[in-house]
Amino acid sequence: QTITVNDRAHDLLVAERSMVSRTLAFTGEGLQLAWDAAPSLVCAAAMQPGGAAAELSGASPFERLMHIVDRERYLEARRAGGVDTPYERQAGRLYRVFKAYVEASLRAVYPTAASL
């Protein structure tokens, strides 16, 4: 029965010229435009008030990247800017769980920096 639901969802929502593609411009071209714009939107979000734009002025490219990638750091900057929601607190907890898992997994496989 799941296969039937997935097949119908594909026909109604995902397929070319389906309801969603006609309604929301999720055509091949529209999706390509969205993916092309994504990097600038992510960087712009990091520079919003609460995104610590002042902290990033004069920062190296690596520091700018880490500000976007390090979710905990990003959420901390948002909190410092006055944005503190239940969603962001939960996202921070989830990030810490994932980070701890990845770090423990890497330590198990690569116990020393030399073994990298």
N, C-alpha and C positions, 0 to 999 in steps of 0.2 A: 504494500500500500504506500510506503514511503516513496518508492520510485514513481508512482503515479502522481503524487503531490509534487515531487521535484520536476517531473516532466511538464506538468501544467504550469508550475511557477516559471519555468524556463519559457514556455510558449507565451505566457501572459506578461511576464515582467522583463525578461532579459533579451529575448530574441529581437533581431532587427525589425523595426517598424511595429513593435509591440506597444502596449499602452504606456509603459514607463518611458520608453525611448521617444515616443511622440510627445508625451506630456512634459518631460523634464529635460529634453535635449540630450539624453544619454545615447546619442548615436555614436558611431565610431569616431567621428570628428569631434563631437562634444566631449567625449571621454578623453581623447588625446589632448584637447585644450586644457581640460581640468588637470591632467597629470603634468602637463608642461608648466602650469601655473603653481603647482604644489610647492616646489622649493621656495619660491619667493613668498608664498603665503606663510609657510612655517617660519621663515626668517623674520617676516614682518610681525608675526605673533610674538616672537621672542623680544621684539623691540617695543612692544606696547607698554603703556604705563603699568607698572607692576612686573614687567618683564626685564627689569633692570637694564634699561638702555644706557644709563649713566655708567654702570659697571662695565659695559661692553665697549664704551668709547676708548679707543686706543688698544683694545685687546687684540691678541694674535688671532689668526684664522682658526687655530686649534681651540683656543679659549671660546671663540664664538660658537664653534661646532659643539663643544662640550656643554655650553649653556643650553643648547637645544636638545641634545641627546640625553644629558643627565637629568632625568625627570625630577629627581628629588631636589636638585639645585634649582630647577625651573619653578617648581611648586613653592620652594622656600622664598624665592624672589617675588612670586605672586603674593604670598602671604605678607611679606614685608611691604608690598604695595597696597595692602588692604583687602585683598581678595582671598577669602578663606571659606570655602564651601564644603559641605559634607562629601560631595563628589571628589573634590581635590584631596581631601584627607584620605579617602578610601583609595584613590589612585596612588597616593604616596605610599600607603601601606602595601598595596599590591606590587608596586615597583620595588620596594625593599625586599619582599619575598622572592621575586624573580631574580633580583641582583644577588641575594644570598645563595640561591640555588645555582646560578651560573658560576659564581665565585667558588663555591664548594666543588662543583663538577670540574672546573678547570684545575683547582688544587689537587684533586684526585688523579687527574691525568698528567698534569705537569707540576710536580711537587716543588720544583725550583725554577727560578728564572732561566737558568742555563738550559733546562730541558725543553724550553720553548723552541 
